[in-house]
Amino acid sequence: MTGRPKHAPIKPSWRCRTCGIAWPCSAAKLWLLGEYRNDRPALLVHLASLQEEAAGHLAALNPSALSANLTDRFVDWARGR
């Protein structure tokens, strides 16, 4: 990896440190795609790991609100087309 991204998540809320929207934001996605451009499977493993971490944090913050599928947010966007 070439360094820490500007659009990093604030934990435990998993909002973008820079733009404040749900992370990964568009800028974070672009950065991640660039960082893992030669290894899409590693990107998917990394995102799945972050998804698990986020699920634990978000459930602790508000257990009743975690009905959304985090797979769409964390992993599905990065799958090859």
Secondary structure, 3 states (H helix, E strand, C coil): CCCCCCCCEECCCCEECCCCCECCCHHHHHHHHHHCCCCHHHHHHHHHHHHHHHHHHHHHHCHHHCCCCHHHHHCHHHCCC
